Amino acid sequence: MASPKSTLDRRELLAGLGAAALAPIWPVSGAAQARPPLTLQATPETLALRPGGTAAPVWSLQGSDLVFKRGEPAEIAFANELPVPVVLNWRGMDGVPAHAPLTARAALASGGKTTLQLPLRHAGTFLCDSGLLGDQQVQPTRARPLIVRETEPVAVDRDEVLLIEDWRARLDGTAIAPGIDPKDTAPLQTINGRTSLELSGRTNERIRLRIISGCQRSVVAIKLDGLDVRVMAIDSQPSEPFRARNGALILAPGGRVDAFIDLTASAGTTNTILLHDGKEARPIGRLVVSSEPPVRAAPLPPAPPLPSNGLPERLDLKGAIRIDVVLGRPSGDWMTPANFAVSAPPAFRARKGRTVVLALTNRAAVTTVFHLHGHHFRLLDRLDDGWKPFWLDTLAIEPGQTQRIAFAAEHAGRWLIESVATDWAAPRLVRWYAVE
């Protein structure tokens, strides 16, 4: 299966991006108002992993919908109701050193409570997960979306979140955590906690799909059959808009893609949502055009890019610090999160404001997923003479490949880097780096 990079390299960039901006569909709200803390609990629940099957025990993050507007204060009352320590990982949230997992914020003990205050400087689709310490635990864990809406108008009629999660289930319906030999289990996936999902929309309606991979180990492809899918953001950051090839989106574990779709077909049309896990494709949902009257007389014109979050337009590659990072080896300086200690030597140190180029080499026999905490990065061209027109915080690297990435070390602090092979039994590994 192709990595996210190989699919996105074949993008078709939108023409006519200089067209007149669309009239607002979502109105701009006034100044953000303070509100009571939202609640979040790490707690047991059950989840049906097969249609009509017995619900399996899992651990999840339950509570309030984590939906905010950019710049709004985010106060979250978090309680750990599980029998094990939990550390939260806010995927995509750059430059919040006080909430950096393991390097700054230790795991919350069983029965513990705390209040989190998150600065929401960027709009986008984020993910809160508790999987850093999830290997070999009693139950597998579920993630939870965090949505931060733009303060500027965005030309869509509505949002829909699609959270894809992968599982390994025994014949009796129970599931195992990652890091455990998956023998005698079957690979399964859910969408929004269900075995299948049906969405409906009206003719000429524009829907923003926030597609999130809450998968533990699988790189998956989501294909929206028969639809024109326009990628607008990747890994919480706006991208240069482009058309997804054949309507397919590749997501590494923890990856996020915001895509716009326009329902231009007549009432009664059904579009299948397919999931490909690298071995086979299967339907996991469908999108049906309802019999209600069209939202408008004609489809909307192509959407302009989403508002920038202010990441730098250019990176100084000539003056960059360059570091080689070898992935796929559970030894040496890599350690499991349960054994992490900030006293271990860092992968590198960088001065604040310096550009960092990492050469990531995967020496494992299978695709390995790299995740950078604290910063977003650009995927560099082969000759280091440019970069792809999007930002990432997660990248799948095929066996034997080296990919080069670059980021501006804007945020002082100690930050994790993660590496995990796309093998259910493989351990999640971490190191750390410092920006000073």
Secondary structure, 3 states (H helix, E strand, C coil): CCCHHHHHCCCEECCCCCCCCCCCCCCCCCCCCCCCCEEEEEEEEEEECCCCCCEEEEEEEEECCCEEECCCCEEEEEEECCCCCECCEEECCCCCHHHCECCCECCECCCCEEEEEECCCCCEEEEEECHHHCCCCCCCECCEEEEEECCCCCCCCEEEEEEEEEEEECCCCCECCCCCCCCCCEEEEEECCECCEEEEECCCEEEEEEEEECCCCCCEEEEECCCCEEEEEECCEEEEEEECHHHEEEECCCCEEEEEEEECCCCCCEEEEEEECCCCEEEEEEEEECCCCCCCCCCCCCCCCCCCCCCCCCCCCCCCEEEEEEECCCCCCCECHHHCCCCCCCCCEECCCCEEEEEEEECCCCCEEEEECCCCEEEECCCCCCECCCCECEEEECCCCEEEEEEECCCCEEEEEEEEECCCCCCCEEEEEEEC
